[in-house]
Amino acid sequence: MNLAFDESGRAEKVVACLPMFGMTRAAMAAAFTPAFAGAGLREVYLDLPGHGDSPATCRAESQALLDTVCAWLDRHVGAPVLLAGASYGAYLAAGIARQRPELVRGLLLVCPGVKISREGRDLPEFEPPEAPTGWLDAAPAELRAHLDVALGHRTPAVVATVLAALDSGGPGDEEFQEELRGGLDFALPDEEADIVFGGPVSVITGRQDGIVGYADQFRSMRHYPRGTFTVVDAAGHYLPFEQPALLRSLTQDWLRRARS
């Protein structure tokens, strides 16, 4: 339960934010602080176990990470929170809403993982959007294939923003992350459970997201009777950095519904 965190604001209402796999609380803050601006919330950004500055003090399995986050929320917050996550962080956030719904007032799920196995994902087929010549030149060679699949808004400026996010925050524990991603327990045991969460939910996806897609996310809306689903053109898996103005608008709508 020894998780590194940053927080801003002293409001009674809390939004806790869980980052993408391999990314840090600093990256999540860079993506979501502008989206929450003016909302009057206490914003809490966590490093997951084995990520950023948080030690790998639990087993390398998703259920253990989820339990660790829940224990941290129980100890440090105590009241139901708004829970935001991106990619793997959103996968865990949805799992928390299934398993510990009393902890969650509402969910903001951005490019959420729904099926942890890549072979089981319904990924879109599309022609890559147009991009300026050399748009990936600043990226390290080992990341270019990933970014080519992941990005829908394909400009040198977006690449620079994503690279800065990937490089921000603490170093993490690469051995732990590889064990987690490659293990049999990377999937939550209730990944396919047909459980309804009745709080306000916003699911935001990228039309050109070649990592998790958008179709599985649309099907998951049956679990969210108060859910809004959005698929954004010219956006991929790093949507918060590709379309920040749209993310802010959609986040503000979610917050409005969460207050009602």
C-alpha distance (Angstrom), angle and dihedral (degrees) to the residues before:
residue distance angle dihedral
M1 . . .
N2 3.83 . .
L3 3.82 96.7 .
A4 3.79 125.5 164.8
F5 3.79 111.6 -125.0
D6 3.78 144.7 168.1
E7 3.76 125.6 -154.3
S8 3.76 137.4 -174.0
G9 3.78 130.3 -167.0
R10 3.79 129.3 24.8
A11 3.78 100.3 -124.6
E12 3.79 120.1 139.7
K13 3.80 92.9 -123.4
V14 3.79 113.5 75.8
V15 3.78 133.1 -157.9
A16 3.81 113.2 -165.4
C17 3.80 117.1 -161.3
L18 3.82 127.4 -153.6
P19 3.83 118.9 -162.8
M20 3.77 134.6 -135.8
F21 3.79 119.8 -85.8
G22 3.80 109.3 -75.7
M23 3.81 93.0 10.8
T24 3.78 130.9 103.3
R25 3.76 144.3 -128.7
A26 3.81 88.3 -100.0
A27 3.81 90.9 60.3
M28 3.81 91.4 46.5
A29 3.80 91.0 50.2
A30 3.80 91.1 50.5
A31 3.81 89.5 52.7
F32 3.80 100.9 41.4
T33 3.81 108.5 29.1
P34 3.84 90.9 79.7
A35 3.82 90.1 46.5
F36 3.83 91.7 54.5
A37 3.81 95.3 42.5
G38 3.79 113.2 136.3
A39 3.81 94.0 7.5
G40 3.80 94.1 114.5
L41 3.80 94.5 -130.0
R42 3.77 134.2 141.5
E43 3.80 100.4 -118.2
V44 3.81 117.2 -152.3
Y45 3.80 121.4 -171.6
L46 3.81 117.5 -167.3
D47 3.78 133.9 -163.8
L48 3.80 108.5 -139.6
P49 3.83 117.7 -127.7
G50 3.80 109.4 -72.9
H51 3.81 91.5 14.0
G52 3.78 129.7 102.9
D53 3.79 108.6 -26.3
S54 3.82 97.1 -20.4
P55 3.80 114.7 107.6
A56 3.79 121.0 -125.4
T57 3.79 93.8 -112.1
C58 3.82 97.4 148.5
R59 3.78 135.7 58.7
A60 3.80 116.4 -74.6
E61 3.80 95.3 -106.2
S62 3.77 131.8 102.9
Q63 3.81 95.3 -119.7
A64 3.80 89.9 56.5
L65 3.81 90.8 51.0
L66 3.80 90.7 48.6
D67 3.81 91.5 49.4
T68 3.81 90.4 49.2
V69 3.80 92.3 52.2
C70 3.82 90.9 47.5
A71 3.81 91.2 50.0
W72 3.81 89.6 50.6
L73 3.81 91.5 50.6
D74 3.81 91.0 47.6
R75 3.80 90.9 52.6
H76 3.80 102.5 38.1
V77 3.80 104.7 30.1
G78 3.79 109.1 18.8
A79 3.81 96.6 -176.9
P80 3.81 128.5 80.5
V81 3.81 110.3 -78.9
L82 3.74 138.2 -160.9
L83 3.79 104.3 -108.6
A84 3.81 123.4 -151.8
G85 3.76 127.8 -178.2
A86 3.78 142.3 166.0
S87 3.81 125.2 -145.3
Y88 3.82 107.4 -39.7
G89 3.80 89.9 7.8
A90 3.80 88.2 56.7
Y91 3.82 89.6 47.8
L92 3.81 88.7 56.7
A93 3.82 92.5 42.9
A94 3.81 91.2 55.0
G95 3.80 88.6 48.0
I96 3.80 91.0 52.7
A97 3.82 89.9 51.9
R98 3.82 89.0 52.9
Q99 3.78 96.8 45.2
R100 3.82 103.0 30.3
P101 3.82 106.0 22.3
E102 3.81 91.2 160.0
L103 3.83 87.7 69.4
V104 3.81 95.2 55.6
R105 3.82 129.4 73.0
G106 3.80 94.5 174.8
L107 3.80 143.3 -16.3
L108 3.81 131.5 -125.5
L109 3.81 106.5 -171.4
V110 3.81 115.5 -175.5
C111 3.81 117.4 -171.3
P112 3.80 87.0 -22.2
G113 3.73 124.4 -163.5
V114 3.79 109.5 -122.6
K115 3.81 101.4 168.7
I116 3.77 114.3 33.5
S117 3.81 93.7 -158.6
R118 3.79 109.4 82.3
E119 3.81 89.9 -150.6
G120 3.81 89.8 60.5
R121 3.81 96.9 51.3
D122 3.80 123.4 106.9
L123 3.81 99.6 -133.7
P124 3.81 124.1 -173.3
E125 3.76 124.1 -108.8
F126 3.80 111.8 -141.2
E127 3.75 142.8 140.6
P128 3.81 109.7 -101.0
P129 3.80 110.3 -99.4
E130 3.77 117.6 -108.5
A131 3.77 115.6 -85.1
P132 3.79 135.5 -178.7
T133 3.78 116.5 -97.4
G134 3.78 110.8 -88.2
W135 3.78 94.8 14.6
L136 3.82 90.5 145.0
D137 3.81 97.5 42.5
A138 3.82 93.8 106.1
A139 3.81 93.1 54.2
P140 3.80 120.6 94.2
A141 3.79 111.8 -103.2
E142 3.81 92.3 -114.3
L143 3.83 91.7 58.1
R144 3.80 100.7 44.7
A145 3.81 97.4 86.5
H146 3.81 90.4 48.4
L147 3.80 94.2 48.7
D148 3.80 91.3 45.7
V149 3.81 88.8 59.4
A150 3.80 96.5 36.0
L151 3.81 103.9 47.9
G152 3.79 127.6 76.8
H153 3.80 97.0 170.6
R154 3.78 97.4 60.5
T155 3.79 111.7 -168.6
P156 3.82 134.0 123.9
A157 3.82 89.1 -114.4
V158 3.81 92.8 56.4
V159 3.81 91.0 46.2
A160 3.81 90.2 52.1
T161 3.82 91.2 49.9
V162 3.81 92.9 49.3
L163 3.81 92.5 46.7
A164 3.80 90.2 51.3
A165 3.81 89.7 51.5
L166 3.79 92.3 48.6
D167 3.81 90.1 51.5
S168 3.81 96.7 45.7
G169 3.77 126.9 101.3
G170 3.78 131.4 14.8
P171 3.79 125.5 -20.5
G172 3.80 99.6 -107.6
D173 3.79 125.6 -154.9
E174 3.81 107.3 -74.2
E175 3.81 93.8 -173.7
F176 3.82 90.8 54.4
Q177 3.81 92.0 46.6
E178 3.81 92.3 50.6
E179 3.80 91.1 48.3
L180 3.81 89.7 49.9
R181 3.79 95.5 47.7
G182 3.79 93.8 44.3
G183 3.80 98.3 43.0
L184 3.78 131.0 101.2
D185 3.81 90.0 -118.5
F186 3.81 97.6 57.4
A187 3.81 87.3 107.3
L188 3.78 118.3 71.3
P189 3.82 110.3 -115.6
D190 3.82 90.8 -122.3
E191 3.81 95.9 44.9
E192 3.81 92.0 125.0
A193 3.81 97.4 36.7
D194 3.79 114.4 134.0
I195 3.81 96.2 -133.7
V196 3.81 124.1 149.1
F197 3.80 122.6 -137.7
G198 3.79 111.0 -161.5
G199 3.81 101.4 -163.9
P200 3.82 126.3 99.6
V201 3.80 111.0 -72.7
S202 3.78 134.5 -176.2
V203 3.81 119.4 -168.5
I204 3.80 112.7 -168.4
T205 3.80 120.2 -173.1
G206 3.80 139.2 175.1
R207 3.80 120.2 -117.7
Q208 3.81 90.6 -144.1
D209 3.81 97.0 41.2
G210 3.79 104.3 137.2
I211 3.81 92.8 176.4
V212 3.83 104.6 61.5
G213 3.82 102.0 -6.0
Y214 3.80 124.7 -153.6
A215 3.83 106.3 -101.3
D216 3.83 96.9 78.2
Q217 3.78 87.9 47.9
F218 3.81 91.8 53.8
R219 3.79 90.9 50.9
S220 3.80 89.6 51.5
M221 3.82 89.8 63.1
R222 3.81 89.3 87.1
H223 3.81 85.1 76.6
Y224 3.82 92.5 57.2
P225 3.83 114.3 61.3
R226 3.84 88.8 176.4
G227 3.78 93.6 43.9
T228 3.81 132.4 127.9
F229 3.81 119.0 -158.3
T230 3.82 123.6 -157.7
V231 3.78 130.4 179.0
V232 3.81 112.8 -166.4
D233 3.78 123.3 -151.7
A234 3.82 118.1 -136.7
A235 3.79 89.4 29.0
G236 3.76 134.1 104.6
H237 3.79 136.6 172.9
Y238 3.80 93.8 -44.7
L239 3.80 92.3 54.6
P240 3.83 95.3 147.0
F241 3.81 89.0 62.5
E242 3.81 95.4 36.4
Q243 3.81 99.4 49.2
P244 3.83 108.1 17.6
A245 3.81 95.4 157.4
L246 3.81 91.9 54.5
L247 3.79 90.9 45.4
R248 3.80 89.9 54.5
S249 3.81 92.7 48.9
L250 3.80 93.2 48.7
T251 3.80 92.3 44.0
Q252 3.79 91.7 51.8
D253 3.81 89.6 52.3
W254 3.82 89.9 51.9
L255 3.80 91.0 49.6
R256 3.80 90.6 50.2
R257 3.80 90.1 53.8
A258 3.80 91.0 45.3
R259 3.82 90.2 58.0
S260 3.81 93.9 51.8
